Amino acid sequence: MAKKEPTKAMSLRLDEEKMAELATVARTDEVTVSDVVREAIAKHIATRRSDPEFKERAREQMDKERKIMERLAGEEEPQKGN
């Protein structure tokens, strides 16, 4: 028996029409609503990963957060006045 990866639960708010459409897609494809949502998220992430502009913004965000983490860990002196 294959070991399942740990998962995290989340809430998702949808208007009634979108929820009805999502549930209908799931029933038509004979899968759960969660399966449909997981597949949509996986496709969205794959699309973002192949977008050069997104990748550049992600690198910029990573640099910003790295600087904050270094400051919080005491590896960088805080700037005066901040």
Backbone as CSV, one residue per row, in Angstrom:
resi,resn,N_x,N_y,N_z,CA_x,CA_y,CA_z,C_x,C_y,C_z
1,MET,0.845,-1.181,0.000,0.000,0.000,0.000,0.891,1.246,0.000
2,ALA,0.617,2.174,-0.898,1.412,3.398,-1.016,1.115,4.336,0.141
3,LYS,2.175,4.961,0.641,2.022,5.917,1.741,1.502,7.234,1.198
4,LYS,0.454,7.783,1.831,-0.115,9.056,1.389,0.703,10.207,1.930
5,GLU,0.847,11.239,1.114,1.512,12.459,1.567,0.604,13.175,2.556
6,PRO,1.210,13.832,3.558,0.376,14.622,4.472,-0.299,15.763,3.712
7,THR,-1.489,16.106,4.121,-2.212,17.194,3.467,-2.618,18.242,4.494
8,LYS,-2.984,19.399,4.002,-3.489,20.485,4.843,-4.893,20.809,4.376
9,ALA,-5.767,21.101,5.330,-7.143,21.488,5.008,-7.200,22.996,4.794
10,MET,-8.104,23.422,3.943,-8.314,24.851,3.727,-9.779,25.104,3.430
11,SER,-10.191,26.341,3.606,-11.555,26.746,3.281,-11.528,27.531,1.985
12,LEU,-12.574,27.420,1.234,-12.684,28.141,-0.030,-14.095,28.706,-0.118
13,ARG,-14.184,29.995,-0.291,-15.492,30.630,-0.421,-15.799,30.853,-1.899
14,LEU,-16.945,30.352,-2.324,-17.413,30.522,-3.701,-18.859,30.979,-3.665
15,ASP,-19.235,31.734,-4.690,-20.650,32.066,-4.769,-21.413,30.796,-5.164
16,GLU,-22.720,30.833,-4.968,-23.530,29.629,-5.194,-23.412,29.096,-6.608
17,GLU,-23.370,29.993,-7.593,-23.295,29.561,-8.989,-21.989,28.826,-9.270
18,LYS,-20.864,29.385,-8.793,-19.566,28.728,-9.016,-19.516,27.386,-8.305
19,MET,-20.059,27.314,-7.095,-20.069,26.054,-6.360,-20.898,25.011,-7.082
20,ALA,-22.041,25.421,-7.618,-22.889,24.489,-8.365,-22.160,23.992,-9.610
21,GLU,-21.473,24.902,-10.297,-20.704,24.500,-11.488,-19.579,23.546,-11.113
22,LEU,-18.869,23.869,-10.036,-17.772,23.020,-9.588,-18.269,21.627,-9.220
23,ALA,-19.358,21.562,-8.486,-19.924,20.271,-8.095,-20.383,19.480,-9.319
24,THR,-20.945,20.169,-10.300,-21.390,19.490,-11.518,-20.213,18.937,-12.303
25,VAL,-19.141,19.710,-12.399,-17.922,19.227,-13.071,-17.413,17.968,-12.361
26,ALA,-17.364,18.008,-11.038,-16.873,16.861,-10.275,-17.739,15.623,-10.508
27,ARG,-19.053,15.790,-10.433,-19.949,14.647,-10.656,-19.813,14.111,-12.074
28,THR,-19.707,15.015,-13.049,-19.591,14.597,-14.446,-18.297,13.825,-14.677
29,ASP,-17.220,14.276,-14.032,-15.925,13.600,-14.175,-15.758,12.437,-13.197
30,GLU,-16.782,12.215,-12.358,-16.783,11.141,-11.372,-15.575,11.220,-10.436
31,VAL,-15.320,12.437,-9.948,-14.268,12.693,-8.971,-14.847,13.590,-7.885
32,THR,-14.069,13.831,-6.850,-14.539,14.715,-5.785,-14.293,16.171,-6.164
33,VAL,-15.008,17.060,-5.480,-14.780,18.495,-5.657,-13.325,18.814,-5.297
34,SER,-12.827,18.185,-4.242,-11.433,18.405,-3.854,-10.466,18.017,-4.974
35,ASP,-10.754,16.919,-5.665,-9.906,16.503,-6.788,-9.889,17.565,-7.886
36,VAL,-11.060,18.120,-8.187,-11.153,19.155,-9.227,-10.348,20.385,-8.812
37,VAL,-10.491,20.789,-7.561,-9.769,21.969,-7.067,-8.263,21.710,-7.078
38,ARG,-7.833,20.527,-6.605,-6.390,20.206,-6.605,-5.824,20.240,-8.022
39,GLU,-6.559,19.693,-8.978,-6.087,19.694,-10.367,-5.981,21.124,-10.905
40,ALA,-6.971,21.951,-10.608,-6.950,23.345,-11.066,-5.766,24.089,-10.449
41,ILE,-5.495,23.856,-9.173,-4.363,24.508,-8.517,-3.055,24.048,-9.136
42,ALA,-2.915,22.750,-9.372,-1.690,22.223,-9.982,-1.459,22.841,-11.357
43,LYS,-2.514,22.960,-12.158,-2.379,23.573,-13.486,-2.013,25.051,-13.373
44,HIS,-2.608,25.749,-12.423,-2.314,27.169,-12.234,-0.850,27.363,-11.844
45,ILE,-0.372,26.556,-10.912,1.026,26.667,-10.487,1.963,26.350,-11.645
46,ALA,1.655,25.323,-12.426,2.493,24.978,-13.575,2.547,26.132,-14.582
47,THR,1.412,26.781,-14.789,1.362,27.928,-15.698,2.215,29.072,-15.173
48,ARG,2.115,29.354,-13.881,2.906,30.441,-13.283,4.388,30.139,-13.383
49,ARG,4.778,28.881,-13.142,6.193,28.495,-13.193,6.797,28.693,-14.578
50,SER,5.983,28.640,-15.605,6.511,28.792,-16.967,6.431,30.231,-17.463
51,ASP,5.943,31.151,-16.635,5.797,32.558,-17.008,7.046,33.332,-16.580
52,PRO,7.849,33.830,-17.538,9.083,34.540,-17.190,8.852,35.757,-16.300
53,GLU,7.786,36.507,-16.520,7.512,37.685,-15.694,7.205,37.277,-14.254
54,PHE,6.451,36.206,-14.087,6.165,35.710,-12.738,7.449,35.265,-12.062
55,LYS,8.291,34.548,-12.788,9.539,34.060,-12.215,10.419,35.215,-11.754
56,GLU,10.447,36.300,-12.503,11.232,37.468,-12.107,10.653,38.082,-10.830
57,ARG,9.325,38.223,-10.777,8.698,38.769,-9.570,8.939,37.857,-8.371
58,ALA,8.934,36.556,-8.595,9.186,35.605,-7.510,10.614,35.756,-6.987
59,ARG,11.570,35.949,-7.896,12.958,36.168,-7.460,13.070,37.448,-6.645
60,GLU,12.408,38.521,-7.100,12.428,39.784,-6.358,11.816,39.606,-4.972
61,GLN,10.700,38.896,-4.891,10.049,38.654,-3.602,10.955,37.834,-2.700
62,MET,11.623,36.836,-3.264,12.519,36.003,-2.492,13.670,36.833,-1.912
63,ASP,14.211,37.752,-2.707,15.285,38.627,-2.227,14.797,39.498,-1.070
64,LYS,13.604,40.072,-1.205,13.041,40.900,-0.132,12.877,40.089,1.147
65,GLU,12.312,38.905,1.020,12.057,38.082,2.195,13.358,37.561,2.798
66,ARG,14.347,37.281,1.977,15.641,36.833,2.484,16.254,37.917,3.363
67,LYS,16.174,39.166,2.910,16.711,40.286,3.684,15.988,40.408,5.022
68,ILE,14.681,40.248,5.019,13.912,40.315,6.262,14.300,39.166,7.189
69,MET,14.404,37.967,6.655,14.775,36.806,7.469,16.171,36.973,8.057
70,GLU,17.112,37.492,7.283,18.465,37.720,7.789,18.440,38.737,8.926
71,ARG,17.639,39.776,8.767,17.523,40.797,9.810,16.902,40.197,11.075
72,LEU,15.856,39.403,10.911,15.199,38.782,12.067,16.111,37.786,12.772
73,ALA,16.964,37.126,12.018,17.880,36.141,12.595,19.122,36.800,13.173
74,GLY,19.191,38.132,13.064,20.319,38.847,13.629,21.566,38.800,12.782
75,GLU,21.420,38.439,11.517,22.572,38.345,10.626,22.831,39.647,9.886
76,GLU,21.949,40.600,10.051,22.101,41.894,9.384,21.689,42.960,10.380
77,GLU,22.423,44.036,10.419,22.086,45.139,11.325,20.833,45.852,10.810
78,PRO,19.867,46.140,11.692,18.681,46.886,11.265,19.073,48.301,10.844
79,GLN,18.365,48.829,9.868,18.621,50.204,9.415,18.103,51.174,10.452
80,LYS,18.827,52.279,10.635,18.408,53.300,11.609,17.094,53.914,11.173
81,GLY,16.250,54.182,12.154,14.967,54.834,11.874,13.876,53.842,11.526
82,ASN,14.161,52.558,11.512,13.164,51.549,11.176,12.818,50.713,12.387
